[in-house]
Amino acid sequence: MPTALITGASRGLGAAIAQELESTHRILLGGRDEAALQPLADHLPDADPWTVDLTDRAAVSEAASTVKSLDVLVHNAGMAEIGSIRDTPLSVWESTLEVNLLAIVHLTRELLPALRLAGGHVVLINSGAGLRANAGWSAYAASKFALRAFADALRLEEPALRVTSIFPGRIDTDMQRSIVATEGREYEPDEFLRPATVAQAVAHAIRMPRDGHPTEVVLRPKRT
């Protein structure tokens, strides 16, 4: 059975992707907190926690060394803080770029031997902010534009791999609730994509026959 590693898998979109792939893949559930990952691991028949803080370079290198062959790597972990360029502290820029770009670059580099061995597929959960920057989302958009460039470069430099950028609109998750609260609005779940919907798009890209290379998938909430 092929193996898929999903980061940020303890809840939200990451958990939905794990549930979508569990019938066809052995799942490594990536996250910082094993206790948070264990309930999902117990629920899925062939899933195990893969516990590591993605910002800890040495720990990531050690954890990656245990993965000998990897068919799918889904980069789902990320962070978002809103604020204008003027009002966003440099420390937030640094942490945003660390989590949304540099940690992804490092993990991908460490797992390249395993991905090459399997002729693997790298899926990067980007954002509509990675296609168009909006006021108040400067640090987040910068990290996602950079993530798109990384995906494009990886696709060119590693032609044996498939590399897919997923650009979903805003998703109904706990993180989204926090963002909406910061915006001072009432939360309306129907305004957002369901995690299961985005997970299906991810799974469709992964299951596409090998003669097809889904380079980018753009998904938006349907307006009623």
Rosetta blueprint (number, residue, H / E / L):
1 M L
2 P L
3 T E
4 A E
5 L E
6 I E
7 T L
8 G L
9 A L
10 S L
11 R L
12 G H
13 L H
14 G H
15 A H
16 A H
17 I H
18 A H
19 Q H
20 E H
21 L H
22 E L
23 S L
24 T L
25 H L
26 R E
27 I E
28 L E
29 L E
30 G E
31 G E
32 R L
33 D L
34 E H
35 A H
36 A H
37 L H
38 Q H
39 P H
40 L H
41 A H
42 D H
43 H H
44 L L
45 P L
46 D L
47 A E
48 D E
49 P E
50 W E
51 T E
52 V L
53 D L
54 L L
55 T L
56 D L
57 R H
58 A H
59 A H
60 V H
61 S H
62 E H
63 A H
64 A H
65 S L
66 T L
67 V L
68 K L
69 S L
70 L L
71 D L
72 V E
73 L E
74 V E
75 H E
76 N L
77 A L
78 G L
79 M L
80 A L
81 E L
82 I L
83 G E
84 S L
85 I L
86 R L
87 D L
88 T L
89 P L
90 L H
91 S H
92 V H
93 W H
94 E H
95 S H
96 T H
97 L H
98 E H
99 V H
100 N H
101 L H
102 L H
103 A H
104 I H
105 V H
106 H H
107 L H
108 T H
109 R H
110 E H
111 L H
112 L H
113 P H
114 A H
115 L H
116 R H
117 L H
118 A H
119 G L
120 G L
121 H E
122 V E
123 V E
124 L E
125 I E
126 N L
127 S L
128 G H
129 A H
130 G H
131 L L
132 R L
133 A L
134 N L
135 A L
136 G L
137 W E
138 S H
139 A H
140 Y H
141 A H
142 A H
143 S H
144 K H
145 F H
146 A H
147 L H
148 R H
149 A H
150 F H
151 A H
152 D H
153 A H
154 L H
155 R H
156 L H
157 E H
158 E L
159 P L
160 A L
161 L L
162 R E
163 V E
164 T E
165 S E
166 I E
167 F E
168 P E
169 G L
170 R L
171 I E
172 D L
173 T L
174 D H
175 M H
176 Q H
177 R H
178 S H
179 I H
180 V H
181 A H
182 T H
183 E H
184 G L
185 R L
186 E L
187 Y L
188 E L
189 P H
190 D H
191 E H
192 F L
193 L E
194 R L
195 P H
196 A H
197 T H
198 V H
199 A H
200 Q H
201 A H
202 V H
203 A H
204 H H
205 A H
206 I H
207 R H
208 M L
209 P L
210 R L
211 D L
212 G L
213 H L
214 P L
215 T L
216 E E
217 V E
218 V E
219 L E
220 R L
221 P L
222 K L
223 R L
224 T L
